[in-house]
Amino acid sequence: MVSYTWQKLYEEAALQTDFDKLPDCIARAEQAIQKRLAENPPPLTDSAEFDAIGKTLAALAVLKAQVNQQPFEHPLDEERLGDYMA
């Protein structure tokens, strides 16, 4: 359930399956959070939202780390590939 406007952008990033689009999704979510904090900085931000922002920024950092892995490795499902394996 989305309680805060910036959460929608986070959900889009978290659910993004196109790794080429993921960095832009992450950036939009981070920008929305920064904008929200600028509009209503802590301690004025309610504590539940501030807690949610902290958890979301941590999750976005994990997504960023995965995107920044060079080269990005996709695990192979050997059972599905079967005879196509070289």
Summary of the structure (lengths in Angstrom):
residues: 86
radius of gyration: 17.1
end to end distance: 45.2
largest distance: 60.4
contacts: 190
relative contact order: 0.15
helix: 66%
strand: 0%
